Amino acid sequence: MKKSRIFAAVVYFIFTFGIGVVFALTLPGYFATFTVPAQVIEDALSGNDFLTGIVLAEPVGFYRKPVLDCKFEGGGGVILFETVFEEYDKETAEDPETASSSRHGMLYKALEGYVYGVEGKYDVFSKGGNATSLHVTTAEGEEKVLPLLDYDADGDGIKDGISTFTQNGFIVLELRESDLPSVKKLDFFDRTGAKVFTAEADEPLDFQSKFFDTFGNIEEYNEWVAAGLASSNEEEKAKFNAKRNEYVESVIEKLEEDPDCAVTSHSAEYEAAVKAVNKRANKKAIPFVIIYFVAIYIIADFLLGSHYIIKFFKWFLFKVCKIPHKEKKPRDEDVFGHDYFSTVTLELDLSEVPEFNGSVEIKYTRGGEEFIFTLLKENGYSSTLRMKAGVYVNPFIDIDRTYGPVDLPDNLEVEGYQMNKTIKIVKREV
């Protein structure tokens, strides 16, 4: 391989392999964070494995027994668990300096769960005028309307559908204590404003229970968080953080004393769900990475390499599989009586491309043997071989793809004891 080709190959492989290593290191994490969890939840809900679904919502803690488990006529249903979540503010997490007005790290009570198994029975997608919503009736008979739509399909600023329902067939429900004091009935309305499903609790659901009691005074905890975020005094921050840590440790201890209560990150369900997510993420990432590396090798072999792939298939088809093929062979009258050798010189005419400074290989075959002329700048783009008189066929030129020959003969007729042939090089039209 010529020097310029070697340099190009080294640069190509360093760049493409570098990108491949980045893919191999980051793709499993990307899938495990953004795409696979929803798929695992979808599978879990279809198999009535609701605990896997709730732990992948990643609350701080949850009560193992659902407080609402209602099946709809015709299939599907809605399920809710008592949970406590931690507020997450991406901007504050990335830049703590913006934390003065943030709720990042604060806790809140919620009834968390899913609507599942209603694909084809709940029409919630519409571009414009979409009336899909959830109407919640409290224990006092007050009705509150909560939005369900969360994405804009056409970019007109109006939400058109529910992303998890479109992609995975379930809807995430999160009923926060800050939004309503209790829950007695849930009514689900479709895009036309028609009521489609209703789920009613036997007893009103509120945010007072033995599970919520294990978290003690959440309001006081949130005050410590706010004070710690707002304070610029390191000593004060340390004091607030110490209170937070003490509170967290006491909550974890209380949750783990009750088998029906769970710290999400410590639960067996969470550990199993994370393993399932990572396994599926790896199964998605590994084929992509393998295909990527195979693709960059194929591209390199065709553009920069020695065409080993083409040579392999020719060998396999014609030598191993014995597939008949029409190979150009010199005619008997061309070689009969030509039992002598000739000194053959090939030269390049670069008059139309004076800027050309690459290297060139020109190859012919005869009787299964290859004859390669290597034309280099330092040799004045001239190469000489000792060849037996006759006709040589199957021409192939290895040259920078920007350039090409205009008069490379399909049959190189070698005759006489000395022979010179000039090949004109021009720039290809783009």
Solvent accessible surface area in square Angstrom, and as a share of the most:
residue,aa,sasa,rsa
1,M,118,0.53
2,K,16,0.07
3,K,172,0.73
4,S,65,0.42
5,R,29,0.11
6,I,82,0.42
7,F,144,0.60
8,A,39,0.30
9,A,13,0.10
10,V,76,0.43
11,V,73,0.42
12,Y,46,0.18
13,F,64,0.27
14,I,123,0.62
15,F,133,0.56
16,T,13,0.08
17,F,95,0.40
18,G,34,0.33
19,I,59,0.30
20,G,0,0.00
21,V,79,0.45
22,V,85,0.49
23,F,60,0.25
24,A,45,0.35
25,L,137,0.68
26,T,73,0.42
27,L,24,0.12
28,P,33,0.21
29,G,40,0.39
30,Y,109,0.41
31,F,30,0.12
32,A,23,0.17
33,T,89,0.51
34,F,139,0.58
35,T,42,0.24
36,V,0,0.00
37,P,29,0.18
38,A,26,0.20
39,Q,49,0.22
40,V,11,0.06
41,I,13,0.07
42,E,63,0.28
43,D,69,0.36
44,A,9,0.07
45,L,5,0.03
46,S,95,0.61
47,G,56,0.54
48,N,95,0.49
49,D,66,0.34
50,F,28,0.12
51,L,46,0.23
52,T,19,0.11
53,G,0,0.00
54,I,0,0.00
55,V,0,0.00
56,L,24,0.12
57,A,30,0.23
58,E,107,0.48
59,P,5,0.03
60,V,52,0.30
61,G,0,0.00
62,F,0,0.00
63,Y,30,0.11
64,R,67,0.25
65,K,113,0.48
66,P,54,0.34
67,V,45,0.26
68,L,11,0.06
69,D,71,0.37
70,C,29,0.17
71,K,119,0.50
72,F,18,0.07
73,E,174,0.78
74,G,72,0.69
75,G,34,0.32
76,G,15,0.15
77,G,0,0.00
78,V,0,0.00
79,I,1,0.00
80,L,0,0.00
81,F,3,0.01
82,E,14,0.06
83,T,0,0.00
84,V,0,0.00
85,F,16,0.07
86,E,84,0.37
87,E,30,0.13
88,Y,153,0.58
89,D,49,0.25
90,K,127,0.54
91,E,126,0.56
92,T,4,0.02
93,A,45,0.35
94,E,122,0.55
95,D,63,0.33
96,P,92,0.58
97,E,155,0.69
98,T,68,0.40
99,A,3,0.02
100,S,90,0.58
101,S,109,0.70
102,S,15,0.10
103,R,121,0.44
104,H,42,0.19
105,G,4,0.04
106,M,15,0.07
107,L,11,0.05
108,Y,27,0.10
109,K,26,0.11
110,A,0,0.00
111,L,0,0.00
112,E,5,0.02
113,G,0,0.00
114,Y,3,0.01
115,V,0,0.00
116,Y,14,0.05
117,G,34,0.32
118,V,0,0.00
119,E,98,0.44
120,G,87,0.84
121,K,83,0.35
122,Y,6,0.02
123,D,70,0.36
124,V,6,0.03
125,F,81,0.34
126,S,21,0.14
127,K,124,0.52
128,G,31,0.30
129,G,72,0.69
130,N,24,0.12
131,A,46,0.36
132,T,7,0.04
133,S,13,0.09
134,L,2,0.01
135,H,34,0.15
136,V,0,0.00
137,T,24,0.14
138,T,1,0.01
139,A,49,0.38
140,E,131,0.59
141,G,54,0.52
142,E,90,0.41
143,E,99,0.44
144,K,61,0.26
145,V,88,0.50
146,L,31,0.15
147,P,113,0.71
148,L,21,0.10
149,L,26,0.13
150,D,72,0.37
151,Y,58,0.22
152,D,50,0.26
153,A,50,0.38
154,D,68,0.35
155,G,67,0.64
156,D,78,0.41
157,G,70,0.68
158,I,90,0.46
159,K,110,0.46
160,D,0,0.00
161,G,0,0.00
162,I,5,0.02
163,S,30,0.19
164,T,34,0.20
165,F,24,0.10
166,T,84,0.49
167,Q,138,0.61
168,N,16,0.08
169,G,8,0.07
170,F,6,0.02
171,I,2,0.01
172,V,64,0.37
173,L,3,0.01
174,E,56,0.25
175,L,2,0.01
176,R,70,0.26
177,E,62,0.28
178,S,100,0.64
179,D,62,0.32
180,L,2,0.01
181,P,75,0.47
182,S,6,0.04
183,V,1,0.01
184,K,50,0.21
185,K,56,0.24
186,L,0,0.00
187,D,5,0.02
188,F,0,0.00
189,F,34,0.14
190,D,18,0.09
191,R,89,0.32
192,T,95,0.55
193,G,35,0.34
194,A,50,0.39
195,K,110,0.47
196,V,54,0.31
197,F,19,0.08
198,T,58,0.34
199,A,0,0.00
200,E,92,0.41
201,A,6,0.05
202,D,138,0.71
203,E,125,0.56
204,P,62,0.39
205,L,22,0.11
206,D,62,0.32
207,F,4,0.02
208,Q,122,0.54
209,S,29,0.19
210,K,106,0.45
211,F,0,0.00
212,F,3,0.01
213,D,92,0.48
214,T,20,0.11
215,F,1,0.00
216,G,46,0.44
217,N,83,0.43
218,I,8,0.04
219,E,109,0.49
220,E,72,0.32
221,Y,6,0.02
222,N,20,0.10
223,E,112,0.50
224,W,46,0.16
225,V,1,0.01
226,A,39,0.30
227,A,32,0.25
228,G,12,0.11
229,L,46,0.23
230,A,67,0.52
231,S,22,0.14
232,S,108,0.70
233,N,78,0.40
234,E,130,0.58
235,E,132,0.59
236,E,61,0.28
237,K,65,0.28
238,A,60,0.47
239,K,99,0.42
240,F,36,0.15
241,N,66,0.34
242,A,59,0.45
243,K,78,0.33
244,R,62,0.23
245,N,86,0.44
246,E,121,0.54
247,Y,26,0.10
248,V,60,0.35
249,E,117,0.52
250,S,43,0.28
251,V,8,0.04
252,I,48,0.24
253,E,108,0.48
254,K,94,0.40
255,L,1,0.00
256,E,99,0.44
257,E,127,0.57
258,D,31,0.16
259,P,111,0.70
260,D,32,0.17
261,C,5,0.03
262,A,4,0.03
263,V,10,0.06
264,T,5,0.03
265,S,74,0.47
266,H,108,0.48
267,S,7,0.04
268,A,77,0.59
269,E,39,0.17
270,Y,46,0.17
271,E,100,0.45
272,A,60,0.47
273,A,3,0.02
274,V,49,0.28
275,K,128,0.54
276,A,43,0.33
277,V,9,0.05
278,N,67,0.34
279,K,139,0.59
280,R,79,0.29
281,A,1,0.01
282,N,63,0.32
283,K,134,0.57
284,K,74,0.31
285,A,1,0.01
286,I,98,0.50
287,P,64,0.40
288,F,96,0.40
289,V,20,0.12
290,I,100,0.51
291,I,117,0.59
292,Y,40,0.15
293,F,53,0.22
294,V,79,0.45
295,A,40,0.31
296,I,10,0.05
297,Y,103,0.39
298,I,71,0.36
299,I,81,0.41
300,A,4,0.03
301,D,5,0.02
302,F,86,0.36
303,L,83,0.41
304,L,28,0.14
305,G,17,0.16
306,S,40,0.26
307,H,35,0.16
308,Y,134,0.51
309,I,35,0.18
310,I,67,0.34
311,K,88,0.37
312,F,105,0.44
313,F,108,0.45
314,K,116,0.49
315,W,135,0.47
316,F,79,0.33
317,L,67,0.33
318,F,61,0.25
319,K,129,0.55
320,V,72,0.41
321,C,60,0.36
322,K,151,0.64
323,I,76,0.39
324,P,124,0.78
325,H,87,0.39
326,K,207,0.88
327,E,69,0.31
328,K,105,0.45
329,K,151,0.64
330,P,32,0.20
331,R,144,0.53
332,D,113,0.59
333,E,118,0.53
334,D,28,0.14
335,V,40,0.23
336,F,173,0.72
337,G,69,0.66
338,H,53,0.24
339,D,117,0.61
340,Y,57,0.22
341,F,91,0.38
342,S,1,0.01
343,T,55,0.32
344,V,0,0.00
345,T,20,0.11
346,L,1,0.01
347,E,64,0.29
348,L,19,0.09
349,D,44,0.23
350,L,35,0.17
351,S,84,0.54
352,E,102,0.46
353,V,2,0.01
354,P,114,0.71
355,E,95,0.43
356,F,11,0.05
357,N,101,0.52
358,G,19,0.18
359,S,14,0.09
360,V,0,0.00
361,E,46,0.21
362,I,0,0.00
363,K,37,0.16
364,Y,1,0.00
365,T,19,0.11
366,R,54,0.20
367,G,83,0.80
368,G,70,0.67
369,E,103,0.46
370,E,86,0.38
371,F,35,0.14
372,I,74,0.38
373,F,0,0.00
374,T,53,0.31
375,L,0,0.00
376,L,44,0.22
377,K,119,0.50
378,E,127,0.57
379,N,88,0.45
380,G,57,0.55
381,Y,15,0.06
382,S,33,0.21
383,S,17,0.11
384,T,73,0.42
385,L,49,0.24
386,R,169,0.61
387,M,0,0.00
388,K,71,0.30
389,A,1,0.00
390,G,2,0.02
391,V,12,0.07
392,Y,1,0.00
393,V,4,0.02
394,N,54,0.28
395,P,39,0.25
396,F,84,0.35
397,I,29,0.15
398,D,22,0.12
399,I,12,0.06
400,D,69,0.36
401,R,173,0.63
402,T,64,0.37
403,Y,20,0.08
404,G,4,0.03
405,P,35,0.22
406,V,86,0.50
407,D,64,0.33
408,L,34,0.17
409,P,31,0.20
410,D,85,0.44
411,N,72,0.37
412,L,3,0.01
413,E,96,0.43
414,V,2,0.01
415,E,105,0.47
416,G,31,0.30
417,Y,162,0.62
418,Q,147,0.65
419,M,36,0.16
420,N,107,0.55
421,K,65,0.28
422,T,65,0.38
423,I,1,0.00
424,K,57,0.24
425,I,0,0.00
426,V,31,0.18
427,K,109,0.46
428,R,118,0.43
429,E,172,0.77
430,V,199,1.14
